[in-house]
Amino acid sequence: EAPVPSINENEILVKVAATTVTLADVRLRKADPWAVKLMNGFPSPRNKVLGQEFSGTVEAIGGAVTKFKVGDEVFGTTGMKMKTHAEYITIPETGTVLLKPENIDHPTAASTPFGAMTSLHFLRKGKTGPGKKILIYGASGNLGSAAVQLAVALGADVYGVCSGRNQELVSSLGASMVIDYEKESIGKFTDHFDIIYDTVGKSPFDLSVKALKKGGYYLRAVHFAPRVVFQGVFENLKGKVKVVGGTYFDSLAELEHICDLLSAGKLKPVIDSRFPLSRIADAHRLAESGHKRGSVVVLPSE
């Protein structure tokens, strides 16, 4: 049990109705790979309570707050400040937080920011748009399921890579072709794609470069392994393709764009399972398994 956090004059107190466990939470918990220690503190973690996404109700506001009022339903992300795996959180009113669309429930809203904003960031880096052909690796996961829908909304022709059991899901999200990685290899493609977006860090590097057209973009949302970093630098020097990796930090402007898509029904987050806070260890196990579909939701009030 932890006390309800106090707020300063420019913060709001949110009672969390829903949050998520993402692969980022798993990596931070395990400090895997080693570079994560630099992000979350060394030698001991800066944030002992994980979680980045949330949706809930404003319980109190600071004296200087004008954007929100008590009773407002809000959603957003705390980014690397974490702490959403709790019943209550505080966040500045200028943080990455918005009023929740009335037609969206809390679990759906909480499942949106991390996957959608991260994927939108990378898709923009790759200049995704009409006439572009994109391959999305890990298309049934949190980032991947958002990426398929966002790329379709941007006008691209989307190919998805996932397991056979998730092919129907990825097709329903708008992919024109779905590849079962257990039966097929992307090695059959040469100079075929304008963009390859790896959301899970499992795409074969050399085959991905081969499958890209000259001047194409190889986007890697998971890009911390030293070998992969060196490969990326080398490919960028060679000049055939552009390798873009790293991590992404939250943006209110991008959340506003995502919120518009969410409210209009153009983005529909996929939820795999829902757990009470008392079973958060089970939620982590599912997120870590590599076989979840979309998001793993945690409900602190249950």
N, C-alpha and C positions, 0 to 999 in steps of 0.2 A: 504494500500500500504506500502510495506517495501522496503528499498533501496537494491540494488544488493550487496550481501556480498563481502567484500574484502578477498583476499587470502594471505597467507604467502608463503614463498619460497618453501615449500614442499607440497602445496595443489593444487588441481584443482578446477575450478569453472565449475559446470555442470548446463546447462539449462535443467530443468526437463520436459521430454515429457510425462511421466506417473509415477504415484505412486499408492499406494493402501491404503484402510482403512481396518485394520485387527481387530480381536477381542482384540488384545493387545492394539491397539489405543483406543478402546472403554473403556477398563478397566482403562487405564491411565487417560482418560478424566473424568471418573466417580470416580476415586480413589476407585475402587471396585475389590477385597476386600481391607480392610484397609492396608494390607501389601504393596499394591502398592504405598502408600504414602512414604514408606521408599525407594522405588526404584526411584521415580521421585521427591523427595524433600518434605520437611515438614518444616513449615506449608503450604508454597505455592509451586506450581510445579516448578521444575527446568527447564523443557522444556514446553513452552507455545505453540509451534508449533509442532504438532505431525507428525507421519509418519516415517516409517523405510525403506521402499523399494523404489527404484527409477530406472528409465532408462532414459537416455537423451544424450545430446551432450556436449562435453568439449568446453567451451567458452573461457577459459583462463587457463594458467598454471603458477605456481610459478617458480622462477629462478632455483631452484634445482631439478625440476621435470624432470625425464628422461623416465618414463614408458609410459606416455601418451603425446599426442600432440593435439593442437587445431583442432577441427573437428572430433575427435574420438567419436564414439558412445559407451557408457559405461552403465553398470548396476551394481547394488549391494545393499548394506544396510548400513545405518548409525548406526544400533543397537540402544542402549539406548540413543545415542546422538540425535536421532529423527530428526525433522525439514524438512522432505521431502515433506510435504504438502505446497509446495511453488514453485514459478517459477524457483528459483535458489538455489542451495546448494553448500557448499564447503565440500571437503573431502580430507584427506591426500592421497597421491598416494600410501602409504603403507596400506591404509584402505581396507575394504572388498568391493573392486570394481574391475571389469574386463572389458575387451573389450566385447561388446555385439556380440553374434554370428550373422553373416550377414543374416542367414536364419530365424531369430526370430525378430518379430516386438517389438516396445517399450512396449505396454501394456502387452504382454506375458512375456517379460523379467522382467518387474517390478513386475509381479505376482509370480515370482519364489522364491526369496531368503528366505523369512520368513517361508513359509510353508514347502518348501523342506528341508532347512537346519535344521529346528527344528525337523522335522520328521526323517530325516536321523540320527540325534543325538540320538533320543530315540530308533529308530530301532536298532542301533548299541549297545546301552546299553542293549537291550533285546536279543542280539546275534541272530538277525533274519538272517535266511539263509536257504539253501536247506533242505527239510524234516521237517521244522518247520511249525506249524499251528498257524496263527495269526488272532485275531479278532480285527478289527479297528472300534472304536465307533466314530460316526460323520464322516463317510467315504466320504460324499459328500462335505464337507467344504474345506477350504483352506489347513489346515494341513492334513486332512483326505484324500482328493483326491490325494495329493502328496504322502502320506504314502502308499496308495494302490499300486500306480505305482512303488514306490521304493521297497516295500516288494516283489512284483512280480519280479522285476529286480534282487533282492537278492535270488530268488529261493523259496520263501515261498508260502504256500497255504493260500490264503487270504479270510477271511470272512469279509463282510462289514455290518455295522449297519447304517441305515439311514431311512428317511421317504419313504413312498411308491412312491411318485412322483419322487424320485431320484434313485430308484432301477436300472433302465435301464442305467443311467449314471455310477453308480458304477460298474455294470457288464462290461460295455464297457472299464473301466479302468483296468480290469483284475481280479476282484474278482470272485472266483469260486462259492461263495454263498453269497446272499444278504438278510439280515434280516430286515423286516419292523418293527421298534420299536413300531409302533402304533398297530400292530396286534400280534406280537410275543415277547416273553421274552427270554433273554439269560439264564433264570433260568432252561431251559430244558437241558442245558449242564452241565455235571459233569466230572471233570478231563479230559477235552477235548482239551484245547488249551495250547500251549507252551508259548504264549504271548498274552496279551490283551493290546491294546494301545488306551487310551481314549484321544481324541483330543479336546473334548468340555467340559469335566468336568461333564458329565451327566450319566456316567455308574454307575449302582447300585453296591456299594462296595462289600457287602457280596456275592451277586450272581456272581460277577466277580471272586472273590477268589475261590468260589466253582467251577467255570467253568475251572479253571486253573489246569494243572497237577502239581504234586509235583515238586518243583524246577523251576516252571514257573515264568514269569515276568509280573507284572502288572504295565504298564507304564502310567503315568498321566501327560500330558503336562499342565494341569490346576490343580494345587495342593496347593492352598493357604489357603483354608478354614481350620480353626484350627481343626475341628472335623475330617476331612479327613487326616490331617497330623498325628494326634494321632492314627487314625486307621492304617495308614501306618506303623508307628513305632511299633505298637503292632503286626501287621502281620509279620514284619521283625524279631521280637523277637521270634515269634512262629516258624518260619523257614520253613513253607510249601511253601510259595511263596516269591518272592522278589518284594517289592513295590518301584518303582523309580518315583520320581516326581520333581517338581521345574520348573525352566525356563531355557532358553538356550541363550548363547551369541554367536555372529557371529564368523565365522572362514573363513579366505581366502582359506585355503586348502579345506574345505568342499564346498565352493562356486565353486572352480575350478572343483571339481568332479561333482557337480550339473550341471555346465556349459557344461561339456562334454556330459552328458546325454541329456541335453536340445538340444544341437546342433545336436546330433545323432538321435533325435526324440524318445528317450526312456522315456522322461518325457515331458508331455504335460499339462501345467497348465490350469486349468478350470477357465474361467472368467464368472461371473454372469452378471454384469452390468458395464457400464462406465458412469461417471458423469464429467461435467466440474467442475473446482475448485469452481465456484460460488454456486454449489449445494452440497458442501461437507457435509452439515448437513443431506441431504437426503442419502448420502453415509453412514454416521454414523448410521442413522436409519436402513438401510438395514443390515449393518454388525451386529448391535445389535439385530436384530429381531430373530436371530438363525435359519433363513430359507434360507440363501444364499447358492448358489452352487459355490464352489471355491472362487475366489477373487472378491472384489469390487474395480474397478479401477477408479482413478481420473486423469483427463487430465488437467494440469494447464494452458495450452495454449489455451484452449477452453472456 
